[in-house]
């Protein structure tokens, strides 16, 4: 079905937007007659939301240079370059100082994913460097690893004002870059730190009591959920439960379990 020129331009702009987020894979599929008729009667922009991915091949813009290298460090560098001085969501206007991309071993077998940068992270440009970061480092040490052995990132890469919980649209805008980081690193296991990270990754609106204690298949990688270090600072009683979660991860990764429970 030939597209109206105005609709074609609008769809092309939408695809470019997704390209900027690091999404390049689109599928040209036939449109059922009832959808075609409905879209023909639906004014823009509502029609865009319903057929955003139904675009003729020749109208798709060429994607920005994607990393085809097998080197994770190079792939991560290219992702960081694509992000640039990001202005894709409102957070760049709400006091963030810099992008907090991620830190650690590009070849890590284990990756931790938190919620969002805080004040210390925004100041230093590195995730988990404040008090919760010190606790996370101790958690990693208790597993018999070093901080430089793992990779650490967040769902979003800018500090929300007042350390508020990230909004859904902010997570949706930023998470494609995190997906590319995960794809570049290809860890053996992911650990979601806290409910916000877990719900964003798994698209499951459930309490921590239901999210913890099991493995999830996340794009071919095993994902576990545990408490965020900031929560543990507020409620140290949950450290013992967190240690159970980390032991589950250690067992899966073949790491030796210490005889003594860490403090």
C-alpha positions as CSV (number, residue, x, y, z in Angstrom):
1,X,0.0,0.0,0.0
2,X,1.6,3.3,-1.0
3,X,2.0,5.7,1.9
4,X,0.9,9.2,1.9
5,X,4.0,11.4,1.5
6,X,3.3,13.2,4.8
7,X,2.9,9.9,6.6
8,X,6.0,8.5,5.0
9,X,8.1,11.5,6.2
10,X,6.6,11.2,9.7
11,X,7.4,7.5,9.8
12,X,10.9,8.1,8.5
13,X,11.5,10.6,11.3
14,X,10.2,8.1,13.8
15,X,12.6,5.4,12.6
16,X,15.5,7.9,12.8
17,X,14.5,8.5,16.4
18,X,14.8,4.8,17.1
19,X,18.1,4.6,15.3
20,X,19.4,7.3,17.7
21,X,18.4,5.1,20.6
22,X,20.4,2.3,19.1
23,X,17.5,0.3,17.6
24,X,18.1,-0.7,14.0
25,X,16.1,-3.9,13.4
26,X,12.8,-3.3,11.7
27,X,10.6,-5.8,9.9
28,X,8.6,-5.2,6.8
29,X,5.4,-7.2,7.2
30,X,2.0,-7.2,5.4
31,X,-0.7,-5.1,6.9
32,X,-4.1,-6.7,7.4
33,X,-6.8,-5.0,5.4
34,X,-8.8,-4.0,8.6
35,X,-5.7,-2.2,9.9
36,X,-5.0,-0.5,6.6
37,X,-8.6,0.7,6.5
38,X,-8.5,1.9,10.1
39,X,-5.2,3.8,9.6
40,X,-6.6,5.4,6.5
41,X,-9.4,6.8,8.7
42,X,-7.2,7.7,11.6
43,X,-5.6,11.2,11.7
44,X,-1.9,11.7,12.6
45,X,-0.3,11.3,15.0
46,X,-2.4,8.5,16.3
47,X,-1.8,6.5,13.1
48,X,1.9,6.7,13.8
49,X,1.6,4.9,17.0
50,X,-0.3,2.0,15.4
51,X,1.9,1.5,12.3
52,X,5.2,2.9,13.5
53,X,7.1,-0.2,12.3
54,X,5.2,-0.9,9.1
55,X,7.4,1.0,6.7
56,X,8.3,0.2,3.1
57,X,12.0,-0.8,2.8
58,X,13.1,2.1,0.6
59,X,11.8,4.6,3.1
60,X,14.1,3.4,6.0
61,X,17.1,5.6,6.6
62,X,20.5,3.9,6.8
63,X,21.4,3.2,10.4
64,X,24.3,4.9,12.1
65,X,27.6,2.9,12.1
66,X,27.0,-0.2,14.2
67,X,29.7,-2.1,15.9
68,X,30.3,-5.4,14.1
69,X,33.5,-6.0,16.1
70,X,33.9,-8.8,18.5
71,X,35.9,-6.6,20.8
72,X,33.6,-5.5,23.7
73,X,35.8,-2.6,24.6
74,X,35.5,-1.1,21.1
75,X,31.7,-1.8,21.0
76,X,31.2,0.0,24.4
77,X,33.2,2.9,23.1
78,X,31.0,3.2,20.0
79,X,27.9,3.0,22.2
80,X,29.2,5.8,24.3
81,X,29.9,7.9,21.2
82,X,26.3,7.3,20.0
83,X,25.0,8.6,23.3
84,X,27.0,11.8,23.1
85,X,25.9,14.6,25.4
86,X,22.4,13.1,25.4
87,X,19.3,15.4,25.2
88,X,16.8,12.6,24.4
89,X,14.7,13.0,27.5
90,X,13.9,15.7,30.0
91,X,16.7,14.8,32.5
92,X,19.3,16.8,30.6
93,X,17.4,19.9,31.5
94,X,16.9,19.0,35.2
95,X,20.4,19.4,36.7
96,X,22.4,16.4,35.6
97,X,26.1,17.2,35.3
98,X,27.2,14.4,33.0
99,X,26.4,11.0,31.5
100,X,27.1,8.1,33.8
101,X,27.8,5.4,31.2
102,X,29.1,2.3,33.0
103,X,32.4,1.0,34.5
104,X,34.3,-2.3,34.7
105,X,35.6,-5.1,32.7
106,X,34.3,-5.2,29.1
107,X,34.8,-9.0,29.2
108,X,33.0,-9.5,32.5
109,X,31.1,-12.7,33.2
110,X,29.0,-10.8,35.8
111,X,27.1,-7.6,35.3
112,X,25.3,-5.5,38.0
113,X,22.5,-3.2,36.9
114,X,21.2,-0.5,39.2
115,X,18.5,2.1,38.9
116,X,20.0,5.5,38.3
117,X,23.1,7.6,39.2
118,X,23.0,9.6,42.5
119,X,24.8,12.8,43.4
120,X,28.2,11.2,43.8
121,X,27.9,9.3,40.6
122,X,26.8,12.4,38.7
123,X,29.8,14.3,40.1
124,X,32.3,11.6,39.3
125,X,30.8,10.1,36.1
126,X,30.9,6.6,37.4
127,X,28.1,4.4,38.8
128,X,28.0,3.2,42.4
129,X,30.8,5.4,43.9
130,X,28.9,6.8,47.0
131,X,27.9,4.9,50.2
132,X,25.8,2.4,48.2
133,X,28.7,1.9,45.9
134,X,31.1,1.1,48.7
135,X,28.6,-1.5,49.9
136,X,28.3,-2.9,46.4
137,X,32.1,-3.2,46.2
138,X,32.0,-5.1,49.5
139,X,29.3,-7.4,48.2
140,X,31.4,-8.1,45.1
141,X,34.4,-8.9,47.4
142,X,32.3,-11.3,49.4
143,X,31.7,-13.2,46.2
144,X,35.4,-13.6,45.8
145,X,35.6,-11.1,43.0
146,X,37.0,-7.6,42.5
147,X,35.1,-4.6,41.4
148,X,37.3,-4.5,38.2
149,X,36.3,-8.1,37.4
150,X,32.6,-7.2,36.9
151,X,30.7,-4.5,34.9
152,X,28.4,-2.0,36.5
153,X,25.7,0.1,34.9
154,X,22.3,1.6,35.5
155,X,18.9,1.6,33.8
156,X,19.3,5.3,33.0
157,X,22.5,7.3,32.7
158,X,21.5,10.6,34.1
159,X,20.7,11.6,37.7
160,X,17.0,12.3,38.3
161,X,16.5,15.5,40.3
162,X,16.5,14.9,44.0
163,X,17.4,11.2,43.3
164,X,13.7,10.6,42.5
165,X,12.6,7.3,40.9
166,X,13.1,7.4,37.1
167,X,9.9,7.9,35.1
168,X,8.8,5.2,32.8
169,X,9.4,7.2,29.7
170,X,12.9,8.1,30.9
171,X,13.7,4.4,31.3
172,X,12.2,3.6,27.9
173,X,14.3,6.2,26.3
174,X,17.6,5.2,27.9
175,X,17.3,1.4,28.2
176,X,18.2,0.7,24.5
177,X,21.7,1.8,25.2
178,X,21.9,-0.5,28.2
179,X,20.6,-3.4,26.0
180,X,23.5,-2.6,23.6
181,X,26.0,-2.6,26.5
182,X,24.7,-6.0,27.6
183,X,24.9,-7.3,24.1
184,X,28.5,-6.0,23.8
185,X,29.7,-7.5,27.1
186,X,27.6,-10.8,26.9
187,X,28.0,-11.6,30.5
188,X,27.1,-15.1,31.8
189,X,24.9,-13.6,34.5
190,X,23.1,-10.3,35.2
191,X,22.1,-9.1,38.7
192,X,19.3,-6.5,38.9
193,X,19.8,-4.3,42.0
194,X,16.4,-3.2,43.3
195,X,12.8,-3.3,42.2
196,X,13.1,-0.4,39.6
197,X,15.9,-2.2,37.8
198,X,14.2,-5.6,38.0
199,X,10.8,-4.3,36.8
200,X,12.4,-2.3,33.9
201,X,14.3,-5.2,32.7
202,X,11.7,-7.9,33.2
203,X,8.6,-5.8,32.6
204,X,7.1,-7.5,35.6
205,X,5.2,-5.4,38.2
206,X,5.8,-7.5,41.3
207,X,7.2,-7.0,44.8
208,X,10.8,-7.9,45.6
209,X,9.6,-10.9,47.6
210,X,8.3,-12.4,44.4
211,X,11.1,-11.3,42.1
212,X,14.0,-12.6,44.2
213,X,15.2,-16.2,44.6
214,X,14.9,-17.4,41.0
215,X,16.6,-17.1,37.6
216,X,15.1,-15.4,34.7
217,X,16.0,-15.8,31.0
218,X,16.8,-12.3,29.8
219,X,17.7,-12.3,26.1
220,X,19.6,-15.5,26.4
221,X,21.4,-14.4,29.6
222,X,20.5,-15.5,33.2
223,X,19.2,-12.7,35.4
224,X,18.8,-12.7,39.1
225,X,17.2,-10.0,41.3
226,X,18.4,-8.7,44.7
227,X,18.1,-5.7,46.9
228,X,19.7,-2.4,46.0
229,X,22.6,-1.4,48.2
230,X,20.9,1.9,49.1
231,X,18.0,-0.1,50.5
232,X,20.4,-2.3,52.5
233,X,21.9,0.9,54.1
234,X,18.4,1.8,55.2
235,X,17.5,-1.8,56.3
236,X,20.6,-3.8,57.2
237,X,18.4,-6.7,58.2
238,X,18.0,-7.6,54.5
239,X,21.8,-8.2,54.0
240,X,21.4,-11.8,55.0
241,X,18.7,-12.2,52.3
242,X,20.9,-10.5,49.8
243,X,23.7,-12.8,50.6
244,X,21.4,-15.7,49.7
245,X,20.8,-14.1,46.3
246,X,24.5,-13.6,45.7
247,X,25.3,-17.2,46.7
248,X,22.7,-18.4,44.1
249,X,24.7,-16.3,41.5
250,X,28.0,-17.7,42.7
251,X,26.7,-21.3,42.4
252,X,25.5,-20.7,38.9
253,X,28.9,-19.2,37.9
254,X,30.9,-21.9,39.6
255,X,32.4,-19.6,42.2
256,X,33.5,-21.2,45.5
257,X,31.2,-20.5,48.4
258,X,32.9,-19.2,51.5
259,X,32.4,-21.0,54.8
260,X,31.7,-17.9,56.8
261,X,28.8,-15.5,56.1
262,X,30.1,-12.0,55.5
263,X,29.1,-9.2,57.8
